[in-house]
Amino acid sequence: MKFNTKTIHGGQEPDAAYGSVMPPIYQTSTFAQSSPGVHKGFEYARSGNPTRHALEKALASLENGTFGLAFGSGLAAIDAVLKLLKPGDEVISTRDLYGGTYRLFTKIFEDFGIVFHLVDMIEASNIEAFITPKTRLIWVETPTNPTLNIIDLALIATLAKQHKILFAVDNTFATPYLQQPLDLGADLVMHSATKYLGGHSDLVMGALVVKDEALAKRLYFIQNASGAICGPQDAFLALRGLKTLHVRMQRHCENAKAVAEYLNQHPKIDKVYWPGLESHANHEIAKRQMKDFGGMVSFTLKGNNYEAAIKMLEQLKIFTLAESLGGVESLAGHPASMTHASIPKAERERAGIVDAMIRLSVGIEDETDLIADLEQALHSIAV
């Protein structure tokens, strides 16, 4: 199947009980057994639920994987990956990453003896100097959050395989519509399904997709043993969201292009971060490994004035000031005080997350309305 067909049919079939086209919400904690250990494939809803199972198959299909796992949040999915490691193991991660991931790495798993190296991966070869016999995982976001840097996945996959290191990619910003890391050599793909996969700002969920059966079995064990699963209602909503992923992402990309090009010529804007601009550092890599350039746009105001950034955000009318991203509605945020506040200021600025940076999740509204909203908000500030 082509991708647009997969979103609707991939890994999915009518429900076995009555032929329901959409998988029913199996709102139950347990399942009847005809004899001890004899059942119809499900025994307890933490271990498995038919609605969640239907979602996990669909997720695997979209990423060209074999095994999918759904969790209660994106961070719960990352937590499961880190539980593959042991004290003394080392992780190489991109420096400019989501603040919650940074917090989980440095405030939780560092205390259990895991060593993290945060590396600038714009030049993917930079990671070679950090590879040691104890390196067990390379963790990558691309595009990164919120600076939208692009990292060469095929090159890192080659390095990871040479050194027998697990290679994981947070594909939240790109989605499988734009980028399929498993096809580029990654071992594992992670999503905050809260974002584009759900697409309607009405659920919180994480997902993992892998091809290797042995790795999948280890992750399924962790999923069941730790119990950070999603409920059947959220699984149903995510399945509903997947059905329109392709059409939503097309409009997200079209609108983001219009917004990025508008901001790029505005006299009050210092820098625009969007992989589709030819001025972007790794624009050519983005063209090679992505179908389009995504719906996320970040920018900085001239003068790097914190107060001006806050005032602009407060003046927006159509863009909603809120955390998260990937819904049909446009959102605006201030990474330094919102999504990335858990990262120390010096580390934030080292990654390019300055006080006057604003991050936009460009929705699927009319592009002229979005640009008019940005225009009136920018008109209200002095830089």
Secondary structure, DSSP 8 states (H G I E B T S, - for coil): --HHHHHHHTT----TTT--SS------SB---SBTTB-SS-SBTTT--HHHHHHHHHHHHHTT-SEEEEESSHHHHHHHHHTT--TT-EEEEESS--HHHHHIIIIIIGGGT-EEEEE--SSGGGGGGG--TTEEEEEEESS-TTT-----HHHHHHHHHHHT-EEEEE-TTTHHHH--GGGGT-SEEEEETTTTTT-SS----EEEEES-HHHHHHHHHHHHHH-----HHHHHHHHHHHTTHHHHHHHHHHHHHHHHHHHHT-TTEEEEE-TTSTTSTTHHHHHHH-SS--SEEEEEETT--HHHHHHHHHH-SSSEE-S---SSS-EEE-TTTTTTTTS-HHHHHHTT--TTEEEEE--SS-HHHHHHHHHHHHHT---
